Amino acid sequence: MVLDSMSGSVIYSAIDLTNGFYQILVRQCDIPLTAGSAPNDMLWEWLVKPQGLKNAPANRMMSHVLRLLRYFAPS
């Protein structure tokens, strides 16, 4: 299955994500890094990489980590 082969990858291209392959599992060791708090003082952790959420912790982290590779991305 395509998603199984993508699970060990670190960098994805736009081609990988165009056909809906966006429910990519987060590594077990990285799940605590995605924790965010809700107004009711509960902590939530992402099990899959969130897509399209501007304020999602995982998106902010990935944007920060991959910002040096921006010039490779198509505009």
mmCIF file of the N, C-alpha and C atoms, coordinates in Angstrom:
data_MODEL
# 
_entry.id   MODEL 
# 
loop_
_atom_site.group_PDB 
_atom_site.id 
_atom_site.type_symbol 
_atom_site.label_atom_id 
_atom_site.label_alt_id 
_atom_site.label_comp_id 
_atom_site.label_asym_id 
_atom_site.label_entity_id 
_atom_site.label_seq_id 
_atom_site.pdbx_PDB_ins_code 
_atom_site.Cartn_x 
_atom_site.Cartn_y 
_atom_site.Cartn_z 
_atom_site.occupancy 
_atom_site.B_iso_or_equiv 
_atom_site.pdbx_formal_charge 
_atom_site.auth_seq_id 
_atom_site.auth_comp_id 
_atom_site.auth_asym_id 
_atom_site.auth_atom_id 
_atom_site.pdbx_PDB_model_num 
ATOM 1   N N  . MET A 1 1  ? 0.835   -1.169 0.000  1.00 0.00 ? 1  MET A N  1 
ATOM 2   C CA . MET A 1 1  ? 0.000   0.000  0.000  1.00 0.00 ? 1  MET A CA 1 
ATOM 3   C C  . MET A 1 1  ? 0.888   1.243  0.000  1.00 0.00 ? 1  MET A C  1 
ATOM 4   N N  . VAL A 1 2  ? 0.438   2.280  -0.652 1.00 0.00 ? 2  VAL A N  1 
ATOM 5   C CA . VAL A 1 2  ? 1.239   3.492  -0.796 1.00 0.00 ? 2  VAL A CA 1 
ATOM 6   C C  . VAL A 1 2  ? 1.514   4.142  0.553  1.00 0.00 ? 2  VAL A C  1 
ATOM 7   N N  . LEU A 1 3  ? 0.511   4.224  1.417  1.00 0.00 ? 3  LEU A N  1 
ATOM 8   C CA . LEU A 1 3  ? 0.715   4.872  2.714  1.00 0.00 ? 3  LEU A CA 1 
ATOM 9   C C  . LEU A 1 3  ? 1.720   4.125  3.568  1.00 0.00 ? 3  LEU A C  1 
ATOM 10  N N  . ASP A 1 4  ? 1.734   2.796  3.474  1.00 0.00 ? 4  ASP A N  1 
ATOM 11  C CA . ASP A 1 4  ? 2.710   2.027  4.234  1.00 0.00 ? 4  ASP A CA 1 
ATOM 12  C C  . ASP A 1 4  ? 4.122   2.340  3.776  1.00 0.00 ? 4  ASP A C  1 
ATOM 13  N N  . SER A 1 5  ? 4.308   2.533  2.477  1.00 0.00 ? 5  SER A N  1 
ATOM 14  C CA . SER A 1 5  ? 5.649   2.835  1.979  1.00 0.00 ? 5  SER A CA 1 
ATOM 15  C C  . SER A 1 5  ? 6.066   4.262  2.312  1.00 0.00 ? 5  SER A C  1 
ATOM 16  N N  . MET A 1 6  ? 5.112   5.152  2.561  1.00 0.00 ? 6  MET A N  1 
ATOM 17  C CA . MET A 1 6  ? 5.429   6.542  2.886  1.00 0.00 ? 6  MET A CA 1 
ATOM 18  C C  . MET A 1 6  ? 5.698   6.744  4.371  1.00 0.00 ? 6  MET A C  1 
ATOM 19  N N  . SER A 1 7  ? 5.354   5.786  5.211  1.00 0.00 ? 7  SER A N  1 
ATOM 20  C CA . SER A 1 7  ? 5.424   6.002  6.656  1.00 0.00 ? 7  SER A CA 1 
ATOM 21  C C  . SER A 1 7  ? 6.839   6.219  7.162  1.00 0.00 ? 7  SER A C  1 
ATOM 22  N N  . GLY A 1 8  ? 7.847   5.694  6.495  1.00 0.00 ? 8  GLY A N  1 
ATOM 23  C CA . GLY A 1 8  ? 9.219   5.887  6.948  1.00 0.00 ? 8  GLY A CA 1 
ATOM 24  C C  . GLY A 1 8  ? 9.874   7.118  6.372  1.00 0.00 ? 8  GLY A C  1 
ATOM 25  N N  . SER A 1 9  ? 9.190   7.823  5.501  1.00 0.00 ? 9  SER A N  1 
ATOM 26  C CA . SER A 1 9  ? 9.768   8.984  4.835  1.00 0.00 ? 9  SER A CA 1 
ATOM 27  C C  . SER A 1 9  ? 9.795   10.187 5.759  1.00 0.00 ? 9  SER A C  1 
ATOM 28  N N  . VAL A 1 10 ? 10.676  11.121 5.422  1.00 0.00 ? 10 VAL A N  1 
ATOM 29  C CA . VAL A 1 10 ? 10.799  12.342 6.211  1.00 0.00 ? 10 VAL A CA 1 
ATOM 30  C C  . VAL A 1 10 ? 10.316  13.552 5.424  1.00 0.00 ? 10 VAL A C  1 
ATOM 31  N N  . ILE A 1 11 ? 10.609  13.596 4.129  1.00 0.00 ? 11 ILE A N  1 
ATOM 32  C CA . ILE A 1 11 ? 10.211  14.717 3.281  1.00 0.00 ? 11 ILE A CA 1 
ATOM 33  C C  . ILE A 1 11 ? 9.262   14.192 2.214  1.00 0.00 ? 11 ILE A C  1 
ATOM 34  N N  . TYR A 1 12 ? 8.144   14.895 2.017  1.00 0.00 ? 12 TYR A N  1 
ATOM 35  C CA . TYR A 1 12 ? 7.150   14.515 1.030  1.00 0.00 ? 12 TYR A CA 1 
ATOM 36  C C  . TYR A 1 12 ? 7.059   15.597 -0.029 1.00 0.00 ? 12 TYR A C  1 
ATOM 37  N N  . SER A 1 13 ? 6.753   15.191 -1.244 1.00 0.00 ? 13 SER A N  1 
ATOM 38  C CA . SER A 1 13 ? 6.576   16.171 -2.316 1.00 0.00 ? 13 SER A CA 1 
ATOM 39  C C  . SER A 1 13 ? 5.095   16.478 -2.484 1.00 0.00 ? 13 SER A C  1 
ATOM 40  N N  . ALA A 1 14 ? 4.815   17.492 -3.280 1.00 0.00 ? 14 ALA A N  1 
ATOM 41  C CA . ALA A 1 14 ? 3.422   17.839 -3.563 1.00 0.00 ? 14 ALA A CA 1 
ATOM 42  C C  . ALA A 1 14 ? 2.728   16.701 -4.295 1.00 0.00 ? 14 ALA A C  1 
ATOM 43  N N  . ILE A 1 15 ? 3.468   15.940 -5.080 1.00 0.00 ? 15 ILE A N  1 
ATOM 44  C CA . ILE A 1 15 ? 2.887   14.805 -5.809 1.00 0.00 ? 15 ILE A CA 1 
ATOM 45  C C  . ILE A 1 15 ? 2.391   13.748 -4.825 1.00 0.00 ? 15 ILE A C  1 
ATOM 46  N N  . ASP A 1 16 ? 3.142   13.503 -3.760 1.00 0.00 ? 16 ASP A N  1 
ATOM 47  C CA . ASP A 1 16 ? 2.733   12.513 -2.762 1.00 0.00 ? 16 ASP A CA 1 
ATOM 48  C C  . ASP A 1 16 ? 1.413   12.886 -2.104 1.00 0.00 ? 16 ASP A C  1 
ATOM 49  N N  . LEU A 1 17 ? 1.140   14.171 -1.970 1.00 0.00 ? 17 LEU A N  1 
ATOM 50  C CA . LEU A 1 17 ? -0.014  14.623 -1.206 1.00 0.00 ? 17 LEU A CA 1 
ATOM 51  C C  . LEU A 1 17 ? -1.216  14.992 -2.060 1.00 0.00 ? 17 LEU A C  1 
ATOM 52  N N  . THR A 1 18 ? -1.098  14.944 -3.402 1.00 0.00 ? 18 THR A N  1 
ATOM 53  C CA . THR A 1 18 ? -2.206  15.382 -4.247 1.00 0.00 ? 18 THR A CA 1 
ATOM 54  C C  . THR A 1 18 ? -3.360  14.392 -4.288 1.00 0.00 ? 18 THR A C  1 
ATOM 55  N N  . ASN A 1 19 ? -3.102  13.119 -4.141 1.00 0.00 ? 19 ASN A N  1 
ATOM 56  C CA . ASN A 1 19 ? -4.154  12.120 -4.259 1.00 0.00 ? 19 ASN A CA 1 
ATOM 57  C C  . ASN A 1 19 ? -4.788  11.769 -2.921 1.00 0.00 ? 19 ASN A C  1 
ATOM 58  N N  . GLY A 1 20 ? -4.666  12.632 -1.947 1.00 0.00 ? 20 GLY A N  1 
ATOM 59  C CA . GLY A 1 20 ? -5.292  12.388 -0.657 1.00 0.00 ? 20 GLY A CA 1 
ATOM 60  C C  . GLY A 1 20 ? -4.442  11.606 0.312  1.00 0.00 ? 20 GLY A C  1 
ATOM 61  N N  . PHE A 1 21 ? -3.154  11.490 0.047  1.00 0.00 ? 21 PHE A N  1 
ATOM 62  C CA . PHE A 1 21 ? -2.282  10.764 0.969  1.00 0.00 ? 21 PHE A CA 1 
ATOM 63  C C  . PHE A 1 21 ? -1.803  11.713 2.057  1.00 0.00 ? 21 PHE A C  1 
ATOM 64  N N  . TYR A 1 22 ? -2.741  12.299 2.768  1.00 0.00 ? 22 TYR A N  1 
ATOM 65  C CA . TYR A 1 22 ? -2.367  13.287 3.764  1.00 0.00 ? 22 TYR A CA 1 
ATOM 66  C C  . TYR A 1 22 ? -2.614  12.807 5.185  1.00 0.00 ? 22 TYR A C  1 
ATOM 67  N N  . GLN A 1 23 ? -3.156  11.625 5.360  1.00 0.00 ? 23 GLN A N  1 
ATOM 68  C CA . GLN A 1 23 ? -3.342  11.082 6.702  1.00 0.00 ? 23 GLN A CA 1 
ATOM 69  C C  . GLN A 1 23 ? -2.127  10.234 7.056  1.00 0.00 ? 23 GLN A C  1 
ATOM 70  N N  . ILE A 1 24 ? -0.994  10.887 7.171  1.00 0.00 ? 24 ILE A N  1 
ATOM 71  C CA . ILE A 1 24 ? 0.273   10.215 7.423  1.00 0.00 ? 24 ILE A CA 1 
ATOM 72  C C  . ILE A 1 24 ? 0.483   10.153 8.927  1.00 0.00 ? 24 ILE A C  1 
ATOM 73  N N  . LEU A 1 25 ? 0.728   8.956  9.440  1.00 0.00 ? 25 LEU A N  1 
ATOM 74  C CA . LEU A 1 25 ? 0.913   8.793  10.876 1.00 0.00 ? 25 LEU A CA 1 
ATOM 75  C C  . LEU A 1 25 ? 2.165   9.513  11.344 1.00 0.00 ? 25 LEU A C  1 
ATOM 76  N N  . VAL A 1 26 ? 2.066   10.117 12.502 1.00 0.00 ? 26 VAL A N  1 
ATOM 77  C CA . VAL A 1 26 ? 3.210   10.741 13.148 1.00 0.00 ? 26 VAL A CA 1 
ATOM 78  C C  . VAL A 1 26 ? 3.973   9.639  13.879 1.00 0.00 ? 26 VAL A C  1 
ATOM 79  N N  . ARG A 1 27 ? 5.302   9.715  13.881 1.00 0.00 ? 27 ARG A N  1 
ATOM 80  C CA . ARG A 1 27 ? 6.080   8.709  14.601 1.00 0.00 ? 27 ARG A CA 1 
ATOM 81  C C  . ARG A 1 27 ? 5.714   8.730  16.081 1.00 0.00 ? 27 ARG A C  1 
ATOM 82  N N  . GLN A 1 28 ? 5.738   7.557  16.716 1.00 0.00 ? 28 GLN A N  1 
ATOM 83  C CA . GLN A 1 28 ? 5.365   7.444  18.126 1.00 0.00 ? 28 GLN A CA 1 
ATOM 84  C C  . GLN A 1 28 ? 6.180   8.383  19.007 1.00 0.00 ? 28 GLN A C  1 
ATOM 85  N N  . CYS A 1 29 ? 7.471   8.514  18.713 1.00 0.00 ? 29 CYS A N  1 
ATOM 86  C CA . CYS A 1 29 ? 8.318   9.372  19.554 1.00 0.00 ? 29 CYS A CA 1 
ATOM 87  C C  . CYS A 1 29 ? 8.018   10.855 19.352 1.00 0.00 ? 29 CYS A C  1 
ATOM 88  N N  . ASP A 1 30 ? 7.340   11.225 18.250 1.00 0.00 ? 30 ASP A N  1 
ATOM 89  C CA . ASP A 1 30 ? 7.040   12.624 17.974 1.00 0.00 ? 30 ASP A CA 1 
ATOM 90  C C  . ASP A 1 30 ? 5.637   13.048 18.411 1.00 0.00 ? 30 ASP A C  1 
ATOM 91  N N  . ILE A 1 31 ? 4.800   12.110 18.801 1.00 0.00 ? 31 ILE A N  1 
ATOM 92  C CA . ILE A 1 31 ? 3.425   12.446 19.187 1.00 0.00 ? 31 ILE A CA 1 
ATOM 93  C C  . ILE A 1 31 ? 3.386   13.450 20.341 1.00 0.00 ? 31 ILE A C  1 
ATOM 94  N N  . PRO A 1 32 ? 4.209   13.318 21.389 1.00 0.00 ? 32 PRO A N  1 
ATOM 95  C CA . PRO A 1 32 ? 4.172   14.335 22.456 1.00 0.00 ? 32 PRO A CA 1 
ATOM 96  C C  . PRO A 1 32 ? 4.553   15.735 21.969 1.00 0.00 ? 32 PRO A C  1 
ATOM 97  N N  . LEU A 1 33 ? 5.311   15.836 20.894 1.00 0.00 ? 33 LEU A N  1 
ATOM 98  C CA . LEU A 1 33 ? 5.706   17.140 20.364 1.00 0.00 ? 33 LEU A CA 1 
ATOM 99  C C  . LEU A 1 33 ? 4.552   17.863 19.685 1.00 0.00 ? 33 LEU A C  1 
ATOM 100 N N  . THR A 1 34 ? 3.481   17.147 19.373 1.00 0.00 ? 34 THR A N  1 
ATOM 101 C CA . THR A 1 34 ? 2.344   17.754 18.683 1.00 0.00 ? 34 THR A CA 1 
ATOM 102 C C  . THR A 1 34 ? 1.243   18.191 19.641 1.00 0.00 ? 34 THR A C  1 
ATOM 103 N N  . ALA A 1 35 ? 1.473   18.074 20.940 1.00 0.00 ? 35 ALA A N  1 
ATOM 104 C CA . ALA A 1 35 ? 0.433   18.371 21.928 1.00 0.00 ? 35 ALA A CA 1 
ATOM 105 C C  . ALA A 1 35 ? 0.051   19.844 21.903 1.00 0.00 ? 35 ALA A C  1 
ATOM 106 N N  . GLY A 1 36 ? -1.230  20.078 22.040 1.00 0.00 ? 36 GLY A N  1 
ATOM 107 C CA . GLY A 1 36 ? -1.745  21.436 22.124 1.00 0.00 ? 36 GLY A CA 1 
ATOM 108 C C  . GLY A 1 36 ? -2.851  21.471 23.156 1.00 0.00 ? 36 GLY A C  1 
ATOM 109 N N  . SER A 1 37 ? -3.055  22.606 23.767 1.00 0.00 ? 37 SER A N  1 
ATOM 110 C CA . SER A 1 37 ? -4.084  22.692 24.802 1.00 0.00 ? 37 SER A CA 1 
ATOM 111 C C  . SER A 1 37 ? -5.363  23.280 24.229 1.00 0.00 ? 37 SER A C  1 
ATOM 112 N N  . ALA A 1 38 ? -6.450  22.887 24.824 1.00 0.00 ? 38 ALA A N  1 
ATOM 113 C CA . ALA A 1 38 ? -7.773  23.389 24.460 1.00 0.00 ? 38 ALA A CA 1 
ATOM 114 C C  . ALA A 1 38 ? -8.235  24.343 25.564 1.00 0.00 ? 38 ALA A C  1 
ATOM 115 N N  . PRO A 1 39 ? -9.268  25.149 25.297 1.00 0.00 ? 39 PRO A N  1 
ATOM 116 C CA . PRO A 1 39 ? -9.755  26.085 26.326 1.00 0.00 ? 39 PRO A CA 1 
ATOM 117 C C  . PRO A 1 39 ? -10.193 25.412 27.624 1.00 0.00 ? 39 PRO A C  1 
ATOM 118 N N  . ASN A 1 40 ? -10.533 24.134 27.578 1.00 0.00 ? 40 ASN A N  1 
ATOM 119 C CA . ASN A 1 40 ? -10.968 23.440 28.796 1.00 0.00 ? 40 ASN A CA 1 
ATOM 120 C C  . ASN A 1 40 ? -9.799  22.777 29.525 1.00 0.00 ? 40 ASN A C  1 
ATOM 121 N N  . ASP A 1 41 ? -8.571  23.227 29.253 1.00 0.00 ? 41 ASP A N  1 
ATOM 122 C CA . ASP A 1 41 ? -7.350  22.749 29.915 1.00 0.00 ? 41 ASP A CA 1 
ATOM 123 C C  . ASP A 1 41 ? -7.013  21.294 29.625 1.00 0.00 ? 41 ASP A C  1 
ATOM 124 N N  . MET A 1 42 ? -7.537  20.751 28.549 1.00 0.00 ? 42 MET A N  1 
ATOM 125 C CA . MET A 1 42 ? -7.163  19.400 28.143 1.00 0.00 ? 42 MET A CA 1 
ATOM 126 C C  . MET A 1 42 ? -6.053  19.485 27.108 1.00 0.00 ? 42 MET A C  1 
ATOM 127 N N  . LEU A 1 43 ? -5.168  18.502 27.113 1.00 0.00 ? 43 LEU A N  1 
ATOM 128 C CA . LEU A 1 43 ? -4.124  18.425 26.095 1.00 0.00 ? 43 LEU A CA 1 
ATOM 129 C C  . LEU A 1 43 ? -4.551  17.446 25.017 1.00 0.00 ? 43 LEU A C  1 
ATOM 130 N N  . TRP A 1 44 ? -4.319  17.821 23.770 1.00 0.00 ? 44 TRP A N  1 
ATOM 131 C CA . TRP A 1 44 ? -4.645  16.976 22.629 1.00 0.00 ? 44 TRP A CA 1 
ATOM 132 C C  . TRP A 1 44 ? -3.359  16.700 21.870 1.00 0.00 ? 44 TRP A C  1 
ATOM 133 N N  . GLU A 1 45 ? -3.181  15.460 21.431 1.00 0.00 ? 45 GLU A N  1 
ATOM 134 C CA . GLU A 1 45 ? -2.015  15.085 20.638 1.00 0.00 ? 45 GLU A CA 1 
ATOM 135 C C  . GLU A 1 45 ? -2.490  14.579 19.292 1.00 0.00 ? 45 GLU A C  1 
ATOM 136 N N  . TRP A 1 46 ? -1.799  14.979 18.242 1.00 0.00 ? 46 TRP A N  1 
ATOM 137 C CA . TRP A 1 46 ? -2.127  14.537 16.890 1.00 0.00 ? 46 TRP A CA 1 
ATOM 138 C C  . TRP A 1 46 ? -1.494  13.176 16.635 1.00 0.00 ? 46 TRP A C  1 
ATOM 139 N N  . LEU A 1 47 ? -2.274  12.232 16.116 1.00 0.00 ? 47 LEU A N  1 
ATOM 140 C CA . LEU A 1 47 ? -1.755  10.923 15.720 1.00 0.00 ? 47 LEU A CA 1 
ATOM 141 C C  . LEU A 1 47 ? -1.401  10.898 14.244 1.00 0.00 ? 47 LEU A C  1 
ATOM 142 N N  . VAL A 1 48 ? -2.022  11.793 13.475 1.00 0.00 ? 48 VAL A N  1 
ATOM 143 C CA . VAL A 1 48 ? -1.694  11.952 12.056 1.00 0.00 ? 48 VAL A CA 1 
ATOM 144 C C  . VAL A 1 48 ? -1.331  13.409 11.830 1.00 0.00 ? 48 VAL A C  1 
ATOM 145 N N  . LYS A 1 49 ? -0.580  13.668 10.793 1.00 0.00 ? 49 LYS A N  1 
ATOM 146 C CA . LYS A 1 49 ? -0.177  15.040 10.492 1.00 0.00 ? 49 LYS A CA 1 
ATOM 147 C C  . LYS A 1 49 ? -1.393  15.824 10.029 1.00 0.00 ? 49 LYS A C  1 
ATOM 148 N N  . PRO A 1 50 ? -1.761  16.890 10.739 1.00 0.00 ? 50 PRO A N  1 
ATOM 149 C CA . PRO A 1 50 ? -2.918  17.679 10.325 1.00 0.00 ? 50 PRO A CA 1 
ATOM 150 C C  . PRO A 1 50 ? -2.614  18.477 9.063  1.00 0.00 ? 50 PRO A C  1 
ATOM 151 N N  . GLN A 1 51 ? -3.596  18.619 8.216  1.00 0.00 ? 51 GLN A N  1 
ATOM 152 C CA . GLN A 1 51 ? -3.421  19.364 6.968  1.00 0.00 ? 51 GLN A CA 1 
ATOM 153 C C  . GLN A 1 51 ? -4.430  20.496 6.920  1.00 0.00 ? 51 GLN A C  1 
ATOM 154 N N  . GLY A 1 52 ? -4.008  21.628 6.439  1.00 0.00 ? 52 GLY A N  1 
ATOM 155 C CA . GLY A 1 52 ? -4.910  22.734 6.221  1.00 0.00 ? 52 GLY A CA 1 
ATOM 156 C C  . GLY A 1 52 ? -5.298  23.509 7.462  1.00 0.00 ? 52 GLY A C  1 
ATOM 157 N N  . LEU A 1 53 ? -4.700  23.217 8.571  1.00 0.00 ? 53 LEU A N  1 
ATOM 158 C CA . LEU A 1 53 ? -4.986  23.948 9.798  1.00 0.00 ? 53 LEU A CA 1 
ATOM 159 C C  . LEU A 1 53 ? -3.846  24.928 10.041 1.00 0.00 ? 53 LEU A C  1 
ATOM 160 N N  . LYS A 1 54 ? -4.134  26.206 9.922  1.00 0.00 ? 54 LYS A N  1 
ATOM 161 C CA . LYS A 1 54 ? -3.075  27.213 10.019 1.00 0.00 ? 54 LYS A CA 1 
ATOM 162 C C  . LYS A 1 54 ? -2.402  27.222 11.386 1.00 0.00 ? 54 LYS A C  1 
ATOM 163 N N  . ASN A 1 55 ? -3.137  26.943 12.429 1.00 0.00 ? 55 ASN A N  1 
ATOM 164 C CA . ASN A 1 55 ? -2.572  27.034 13.769 1.00 0.00 ? 55 ASN A CA 1 
ATOM 165 C C  . ASN A 1 55 ? -2.217  25.682 14.368 1.00 0.00 ? 55 ASN A C  1 
ATOM 166 N N  . ALA A 1 56 ? -2.204  24.642 13.569 1.00 0.00 ? 56 ALA A N  1 
ATOM 167 C CA . ALA A 1 56 ? -1.893  23.315 14.086 1.00 0.00 ? 56 ALA A CA 1 
ATOM 168 C C  . ALA A 1 56 ? -0.417  23.251 14.484 1.00 0.00 ? 56 ALA A C  1 
ATOM 169 N N  . PRO A 1 57 ? -0.120  22.734 15.664 1.00 0.00 ? 57 PRO A N  1 
ATOM 170 C CA . PRO A 1 57 ? 1.273   22.673 16.115 1.00 0.00 ? 57 PRO A CA 1 
ATOM 171 C C  . PRO A 1 57 ? 2.173   21.895 15.165 1.00 0.00 ? 57 PRO A C  1 
ATOM 172 N N  . ALA A 1 58 ? 1.660   20.807 14.615 1.00 0.00 ? 58 ALA A N  1 
ATOM 173 C CA . ALA A 1 58 ? 2.499   20.017 13.715 1.00 0.00 ? 58 ALA A CA 1 
ATOM 174 C C  . ALA A 1 58 ? 2.828   20.791 12.449 1.00 0.00 ? 58 ALA A C  1 
ATOM 175 N N  . ASN A 1 59 ? 1.880   21.562 11.924 1.00 0.00 ? 59 ASN A N  1 
ATOM 176 C CA . ASN A 1 59 ? 2.160   22.369 10.733 1.00 0.00 ? 59 ASN A CA 1 
ATOM 177 C C  . ASN A 1 59 ? 3.178   23.452 11.031 1.00 0.00 ? 59 ASN A C  1 
ATOM 178 N N  . ARG A 1 60 ? 3.069   24.093 12.189 1.00 0.00 ? 60 ARG A N  1 
ATOM 179 C CA . ARG A 1 60 ? 4.048   25.125 12.548 1.00 0.00 ? 60 ARG A CA 1 
ATOM 180 C C  . ARG A 1 60 ? 5.432   24.519 12.687 1.00 0.00 ? 60 ARG A C  1 
ATOM 181 N N  . MET A 1 61 ? 5.505   23.347 13.312 1.00 0.00 ? 61 MET A N  1 
ATOM 182 C CA . MET A 1 61 ? 6.798   22.685 13.496 1.00 0.00 ? 61 MET A CA 1 
ATOM 183 C C  . MET A 1 61 ? 7.400   22.304 12.149 1.00 0.00 ? 61 MET A C  1 
ATOM 184 N N  . MET A 1 62 ? 6.582   21.726 11.254 1.00 0.00 ? 62 MET A N  1 
ATOM 185 C CA . MET A 1 62 ? 7.090   21.332 9.941  1.00 0.00 ? 62 MET A CA 1 
ATOM 186 C C  . MET A 1 62 ? 7.489   22.553 9.122  1.00 0.00 ? 62 MET A C  1 
ATOM 187 N N  . SER A 1 63 ? 6.736   23.630 9.213  1.00 0.00 ? 63 SER A N  1 
ATOM 188 C CA . SER A 1 63 ? 7.101   24.851 8.497  1.00 0.00 ? 63 SER A CA 1 
ATOM 189 C C  . SER A 1 63 ? 8.439   25.377 8.990  1.00 0.00 ? 63 SER A C  1 
ATOM 190 N N  . HIS A 1 64 ? 8.657   25.299 10.285 1.00 0.00 ? 64 HIS A N  1 
ATOM 191 C CA . HIS A 1 64 ? 9.917   25.765 10.855 1.00 0.00 ? 64 HIS A CA 1 
ATOM 192 C C  . HIS A 1 64 ? 11.083  24.878 10.411 1.00 0.00 ? 64 HIS A C  1 
ATOM 193 N N  . VAL A 1 65 ? 10.890  23.563 10.468 1.00 0.00 ? 65 VAL A N  1 
ATOM 194 C CA . VAL A 1 65 ? 11.959  22.627 10.122 1.00 0.00 ? 65 VAL A CA 1 
ATOM 195 C C  . VAL A 1 65 ? 12.293  22.685 8.630  1.00 0.00 ? 65 VAL A C  1 
ATOM 196 N N  . LEU A 1 66 ? 11.271  22.813 7.788  1.00 0.00 ? 66 LEU A N  1 
ATOM 197 C CA . LEU A 1 66 ? 11.478  22.747 6.337  1.00 0.00 ? 66 LEU A CA 1 
ATOM 198 C C  . LEU A 1 66 ? 11.656  24.109 5.679  1.00 0.00 ? 66 LEU A C  1 
ATOM 199 N N  . ARG A 1 67 ? 11.727  25.190 6.453  1.00 0.00 ? 67 ARG A N  1 
ATOM 200 C CA . ARG A 1 67 ? 11.806  26.511 5.825  1.00 0.00 ? 67 ARG A CA 1 
ATOM 201 C C  . ARG A 1 67 ? 13.060  26.685 4.980  1.00 0.00 ? 67 ARG A C  1 
ATOM 202 N N  . LEU A 1 68 ? 14.142  25.970 5.298  1.00 0.00 ? 68 LEU A N  1 
ATOM 203 C CA . LEU A 1 68 ? 15.357  26.063 4.493  1.00 0.00 ? 68 LEU A CA 1 
ATOM 204 C C  . LEU A 1 68 ? 15.192  25.397 3.133  1.00 0.00 ? 68 LEU A C  1 
ATOM 205 N N  . LEU A 1 69 ? 14.198  24.534 2.991  1.00 0.00 ? 69 LEU A N  1 
ATOM 206 C CA . LEU A 1 69 ? 13.973  23.824 1.727  1.00 0.00 ? 69 LEU A CA 1 
ATOM 207 C C  . LEU A 1 69 ? 12.910  24.495 0.874  1.00 0.00 ? 69 LEU A C  1 
ATOM 208 N N  . ARG A 1 70 ? 12.447  25.680 1.251  1.00 0.00 ? 70 ARG A N  1 
ATOM 209 C CA . ARG A 1 70 ? 11.354  26.346 0.537  1.00 0.00 ? 70 ARG A CA 1 
ATOM 210 C C  . ARG A 1 70 ? 11.649  26.555 -0.937 1.00 0.00 ? 70 ARG A C  1 
ATOM 211 N N  . TYR A 1 71 ? 12.885  26.839 -1.278 1.00 0.00 ? 71 TYR A N  1 
ATOM 212 C CA . TYR A 1 71 ? 13.182  27.139 -2.671 1.00 0.00 ? 71 TYR A CA 1 
ATOM 213 C C  . TYR A 1 71 ? 13.072  25.909 -3.562 1.00 0.00 ? 71 TYR A C  1 
ATOM 214 N N  . PHE A 1 72 ? 12.931  24.704 -2.996 1.00 0.00 ? 72 PHE A N  1 
ATOM 215 C CA . PHE A 1 72 ? 12.715  23.505 -3.802 1.00 0.00 ? 72 PHE A CA 1 
ATOM 216 C C  . PHE A 1 72 ? 11.245  23.311 -4.151 1.00 0.00 ? 72 PHE A C  1 
ATOM 217 N N  . ALA A 1 73 ? 10.364  23.922 -3.381 1.00 0.00 ? 73 ALA A N  1 
ATOM 218 C CA . ALA A 1 73 ? 8.927   23.722 -3.579 1.00 0.00 ? 73 ALA A CA 1 
ATOM 219 C C  . ALA A 1 73 ? 8.440   24.511 -4.789 1.00 0.00 ? 73 ALA A C  1 
ATOM 220 N N  . PRO A 1 74 ? 7.521   23.918 -5.569 1.00 0.00 ? 74 PRO A N  1 
ATOM 221 C CA . PRO A 1 74 ? 6.963   24.660 -6.703 1.00 0.00 ? 74 PRO A CA 1 
ATOM 222 C C  . PRO A 1 74 ? 6.084   25.802 -6.206 1.00 0.00 ? 74 PRO A C  1 
ATOM 223 N N  . SER A 1 75 ? 6.057   26.886 -6.964 1.00 0.00 ? 75 SER A N  1 
ATOM 224 C CA . SER A 1 75 ? 5.235   28.024 -6.543 1.00 0.00 ? 75 SER A CA 1 
ATOM 225 C C  . SER A 1 75 ? 3.948   28.080 -7.326 1.00 0.00 ? 75 SER A C  1 
# 
